Amino acid sequence: MHHTHIASEGTHSKLIGYLLWLFGFLGAHRFYYGKPVTGTIWFFTLGLLGIGWLIDLFLIPSMDRQADLRFQAGPINYTLAWLLLTFLGALGLHRFYQGKWLTGLLYLCTFGLLGLGVLYDFWTLNDQISMRHTERGIFG
């Protein structure tokens, strides 16, 4: 029964998805929902010149459902981790939040590995958290 409860929890928030959509021409909502390739394309093309950005207004509920199914729920809150990465990533706070103290300190001292670590985390944060939750379920 415990797994049924965890599986029914949402890992991502539609509200945050829509707030990020306001900056969606930069791909923020796509990164949040675990779509780094299209997030990067949106970033460099301003949301496919605004057309993809407008279409995404209607796709957010489905992107939210897909993320909830794809990523493992657990004690690390995806939304909080994303907010920490987005606004304080260069200081490594999202890494400290995940319990990754060594890389958190490294980010803090190197301004997020001169931004390259932050970029890497924009591509992989959802998977990092999901993997921590899966490992905790197996070994915890």
MOLIN-V154180 format. One line per field, one symbol per residue. ss: DSSP state (h for helix, s for strand, l for the rest). phi: phi as a letter, one per 30 degrees, with the letter a starting at -180 (. if undefined). A space follows every 10 residues. Layout:
# MOLIN-V154180
ss = ???
phi = ???
This chain:
# MOLIN-V154180
ss = lhhhhhhhll lllhhhhhhh hllhhhlhhh hhlllhhhhh hhhhhhhhhl hhhhhhhhhh hhhhhhhhhh lllllllhhh hhhhhhhhhh hlhhhhhlll hhhhhhhhhh hhhhlhhhhh hhhhhhhhhh hhhhhhhhhl
phi = .edddddddd cbcdededdd decddciedd dedibddded ddedchihhi ddddddecce eddddddddd cddldddedd ddddddcbed cidddeedic dddddddedb hihhidddde dddbeedede ddddddddcd
